[in-house]
Amino acid sequence: MRHKVLNRKGFIMSNIFTESIGRKLVMSISGLFLILFLTVHASINSLYLFSREAFQAGCDFMKLPIISAIVPILAFGFLVHIVYAFILYVQDYKARGPVRYAVANKSQSDGWASRNMIILGLLILIGIGLHLYDFWAKMQLQEFMGNESAKGPESLEFTFGNLRIYIMYLLWFVCLWLHLNHGFWSAFQTIGWNNNKWLPRLRAIGIIYSSLLVLIFIAVATKAFLYSNWVIC
């Protein structure tokens, strides 16, 4: 009996990493994990809307060792999400041609975002690279290397004070909103919440939740832009 249980567990684990449905499950779980990170990130950023001092306190909190230890875990989760996204896209492309992404029911593929998740993902990936260069490399990375890092408010205002960069981030936020809009309910659908009762609710919750997150990011960037250009004090 014990050998049967062990064999069954091994079979399940093998399916998770080799079968399409297993990869979608990993993709969904890693996506929900990243949504949780965005929620924390938006919460810290929202402190800037109250005062520069409050935001700096939030940045100092993120420098704590226990928070810094989470960064490699986050990086791994994000890497898994990207790798599995491309694997699923290639599988779907070979099997059915360039069709929608990760939607089991064709009737649910009517949205532009659901048909172009891979494009949105690539645009978001480019934006993340820009974000890492503008903030992480000048703050957390410098702390890790033992150098003096840029202050949170100054870094925000220096980056978003440039009109071109500010507009690029706004476009990135729109892509993020479209990606989250579809990804939120799609992740829950993959793990089994796909009945007629829950799916409409998850769609509505996804729109509200992703909109609040992205609006916070836009509000912070806009305030930093206005503050940097002497529009507000």
Secondary structure in CASP SS format (residue, H / E / C, confidence):
PFRMAT SS
TARGET T0000
AUTHOR 0000-0000-0000
METHOD secondary structure of the structure
MODEL  1
M C 1.00
R H 1.00
H H 1.00
K H 1.00
V H 1.00
L H 1.00
N H 1.00
R H 1.00
K H 1.00
G H 1.00
F H 1.00
I H 1.00
M H 1.00
S H 1.00
N H 1.00
I H 1.00
F H 1.00
T H 1.00
E C 1.00
S H 1.00
I H 1.00
G H 1.00
R H 1.00
K H 1.00
L H 1.00
V H 1.00
M H 1.00
S H 1.00
I H 1.00
S H 1.00
G H 1.00
L H 1.00
F H 1.00
L H 1.00
I H 1.00
L H 1.00
F H 1.00
L H 1.00
T H 1.00
V H 1.00
H H 1.00
A H 1.00
S H 1.00
I H 1.00
N H 1.00
S H 1.00
L H 1.00
Y H 1.00
L H 1.00
F C 1.00
S C 1.00
R H 1.00
E H 1.00
A H 1.00
F H 1.00
Q H 1.00
A H 1.00
G H 1.00
C H 1.00
D H 1.00
F H 1.00
M H 1.00
K C 1.00
L C 1.00
P H 1.00
I H 1.00
I H 1.00
S H 1.00
A C 1.00
I H 1.00
V H 1.00
P H 1.00
I H 1.00
L H 1.00
A H 1.00
F H 1.00
G H 1.00
F H 1.00
L H 1.00
V H 1.00
H H 1.00
I H 1.00
V H 1.00
Y H 1.00
A H 1.00
F H 1.00
I H 1.00
L H 1.00
Y H 1.00
V H 1.00
Q H 1.00
D H 1.00
Y H 1.00
K H 1.00
A H 1.00
R H 1.00
G C 1.00
P C 1.00
V C 1.00
R C 1.00
Y C 1.00
A C 1.00
V C 1.00
A C 1.00
N C 1.00
K H 1.00
S H 1.00
Q H 1.00
S C 1.00
D C 1.00
G C 1.00
W H 1.00
A H 1.00
S H 1.00
R H 1.00
N C 1.00
M H 1.00
I H 1.00
I H 1.00
L H 1.00
G H 1.00
L H 1.00
L H 1.00
I H 1.00
L H 1.00
I H 1.00
G H 1.00
I H 1.00
G H 1.00
L H 1.00
H H 1.00
L H 1.00
Y H 1.00
D H 1.00
F H 1.00
W H 1.00
A C 1.00
K C 1.00
M C 1.00
Q H 1.00
L H 1.00
Q H 1.00
E H 1.00
F H 1.00
M C 1.00
G C 1.00
N C 1.00
E C 1.00
S C 1.00
A C 1.00
K C 1.00
G H 1.00
P H 1.00
E H 1.00
S H 1.00
L H 1.00
E H 1.00
F H 1.00
T H 1.00
F H 1.00
G C 1.00
N C 1.00
L H 1.00
R H 1.00
I H 1.00
Y H 1.00
I H 1.00
M H 1.00
Y H 1.00
L H 1.00
L H 1.00
W H 1.00
F H 1.00
V H 1.00
C H 1.00
L H 1.00
W H 1.00
L H 1.00
H H 1.00
L H 1.00
N H 1.00
H H 1.00
G H 1.00
F H 1.00
W H 1.00
S H 1.00
A H 1.00
F H 1.00
Q H 1.00
T H 1.00
I C 1.00
G C 1.00
W C 1.00
N C 1.00
N C 1.00
N C 1.00
K C 1.00
W H 1.00
L H 1.00
P H 1.00
R H 1.00
L H 1.00
R H 1.00
A H 1.00
I H 1.00
G H 1.00
I H 1.00
I H 1.00
Y H 1.00
S H 1.00
S H 1.00
L H 1.00
L H 1.00
V H 1.00
L H 1.00
I H 1.00
F H 1.00
I H 1.00
A H 1.00
V H 1.00
A H 1.00
T H 1.00
K H 1.00
A H 1.00
F H 1.00
L H 1.00
Y H 1.00
S H 1.00
N C 1.00
W C 1.00
V C 1.00
I C 1.00
C C 1.00
END
